[in-house]
Amino acid sequence: QAGYEKEQYEFDIKYKSTLSSKAKSGREKVLADATNEKEIIDANQPVSRVTQLEEELTRLKNELDACHASTKKTAAEIAAARSDANKLKRARDSAEREVRALNTEVANNLKNVQSCKEANASRQQNQSQAGSKAAALEEQVANLQAKFAELEETLKIAENQAQQASTEKDIVLSESKKLGHTASRLAAQLKEEESRLNHLEAQKQSPLAAFGQFQPRLHAAVQRHLREFEAPPIGPIGACLKLANAQDTKWIPALSASLTGLGRWIVTNQKDRSLLNSIARQANCDIQIIVQKARPRYQIHDLCAHHQGRIDTTVTSILNIENDLVFNALVDNNNIDTIAFFSTKHDAETRGMTRRGESFELLQGVNRIFLANGDETGSRRGSLFYKRAISSNKNSPLGFALGDTQNTEQLVAETKNAIRQTKQQASEANREFELKKSQANEIKNSESAARRKFKQASDAHDRALIQLNSMRADLAKAHTDSQTELADVVLEDVDAAETELRNSEESLHQAEASVAEATKALENHNNDVIAPLIAVQNQHHARNKELVQEEENVHCELTDLLALQKDDEQKVMKEKKKAEKARARLSEFETALEEEDKRLEIITNKAIDNTQTFLGKDYTEFPHPLSKKFKSAEAIQVKINALSKQKDKALSKKGIEERDPQVAKEKVHRARAAYKEKEKGCKQIEQESKELKADASERWERLKEIRRHICRFSDTTFDEILQKKGSSGTLKFSHKEQTLGLVFQKDNLDASTQIENITSLSGGERSFTTLAMLLSIGSTIECPFRVMDEFDVFMDQVARKVAMKELVEMAQHYESRQFIFITPQDLSSLPQSQILKVFKLHPPIRGQQTLNFAPHQSQPAASQSF
């Protein structure tokens, strides 16, 4: 017992030292955390720098606003000075135009003097030439009149020949067209007879072939597997139909048109349906299957009796359907209980429908109406409709099934004889068609020759007529000139022309002096007024650029400091949390240490008491713990085995299954290599993440720069548009609050007229200001379409003119986009072009309830329209 207590005592001493070391390390860590927290707090001193930068940014903004105001004021002064300069320039240009006009007048007067002298010399010569020229022209006109009469006679002959050839061509083409239609009709008839022959020959082999060539093969396959069905399948449906009266064959076309899907089969359950599908696939047959539960025959209304003879007959009256499943399937799928038959269209419309005004309705219980020839008629939404049968009943499966099967051989022989006759008629029609076709080609060639001859004669006739008219005009002019020359022999007054020339030269000297004076005044105005204002404006622009650059630098530095401050605050919070955790752990360590000290003291005292009890109170040396614990070697071996099992159990709990140190070492090396590889991949990912963050930050800075440029450009455009109306304004963008405001100044020279709330403006001013804002923002928006409706309703005449000019210039500048402007104002003064179209709507018609749409006419494509 004393040895055990001694061993426990040593263990407690070791545990106490461990707790002491942990508590010490905990105290050191807490101290280090506190030191780090103090360093972080000390590093958080740039807050004052942020305040300084914010104040600097506010100051720069105020100074920039002041510079903008002075720039606008200078721009207004420059505009006024340039207006004065333009007035001086217009005065100078007017004087220059007057000088040019006077120069032209002097030159004209000089030419007039010379022409007067030349005219006096040539008039006497022209008097002698006029008589001889008129005589020669009279002779030429007489010759041309004779030639023109011959050409008219030739033209009439050629025109008669061309008309005769055209008439013959029309006759031959009409006959050729009729022969072509006959040949086509005979070819269709031949195809129909051949199809009928094929069906008859197939029906000779088996009546089921009328509903598909595969039906006999499928029927044989079903008979072989008949025992596998729960109930025998029925099909095809058409084979189960018979005429109740042999005299009702005239209704076969109506039956063929109203009953569809007669080649389908009927089963009573899904299992038989799957089996029948499998048999059909094996027999390479494509069929449709109806699953019809076995029920008694449906009790349906007799439409003929219900409507007291207004209906000629029905499907159920004509057909004798003995099988109840077939009858029920036709009722469910073909609605044979709601189909009525009539002999003629007139009977169907008068007796098969009721009329209420212009609206038609079918009889009660009737959904479809068919005529004896297979055509369908009826009422849709109160209106009559008529649908012709797609094909004749002669080739329909039902026609073969309900016909006289005993005379099939006779029908085959008749059909073959009809095919031979049809082929012979078709051959004769084709020969006649080819003959007429060749005749038509010959007549076309002769007509073309006649047309060419007529055209040549017509061209010669037109040329002769033009030449004759020209000669007649020349002759009349010659007579007139001759009479004028003979009647007017007065010479021109040269002295008056020379006097007018001297007066023009004096006026020219005076105008040149006015131009020199106006040019000098314009140069003095440019040097004394405009040049200093432009220099001031350039200084303002340079200062604005410096302030904007300085503001951007301060803003960037402020952004970086705020980001750094935010990171430092996050680090401080993390370190505070770590310090609190360390203090809590230190408190736990200290509590545990005190408890272990108490426990160790209790165990030590107990061990000393037990030792002194067994060895005496004066015994102070403790024996070796293992000196007397085991009595023999077997006991030691038992202890070793127990410790080995305890070790294996502890290793199993920790998940250590490998017992060989060398293998475990190799596994450790492989794990370390895999860890290093993963660590390398993590570092690469971290590096890529840093690069992506840097790229994103750079893109964000570029985006902010683009955004600032768009804001400045929109603000400048907005002010330029308002300046044209004598006003000014500024756009205020707030990207942080995501708002847009504007400041409007009615008079660009009076700052006291500034208004920030545009609701206090008049309707016209508010409309023009809003339009200017939309134009300034729209120039930076890549939108392919722009639509404005009634944008100038409240504007006065001046504002409307400026707005319309701005819209047209913008639309012409952006030709790749389409602009649609809708306005009730008059646009007749607006010039149209290839890219600018004005469409005017017709005035509304009061009391009109329907729209009469005109036929669509294609319009040329336009980029802009009003």
PyMOL commands that set and color helices and strands:
alter all, ss='L'
color gray80, all
select helices_A, chain A and resi 2-43+47-205+207-211+215-224+226-228+237-240+246-258+270-282+303-306+315-318+324-334+336-338+345-351+393-395+397-402+405-487+494-615+633-653+661-723+751-753+758-760+763-778+797-813
alter helices_A, ss='H'
color red, helices_A
select strands_A, chain A and resi 242-243+265-267+289-291+313-314+319-320+339-342+353-356+359-362+368-371+376-380+383-387+728-734+739-745+754-755+785-789+818-822+836-837+864-865
alter strands_A, ss='S'
color yellow, strands_A
deselect
rebuild
show_as cartoon
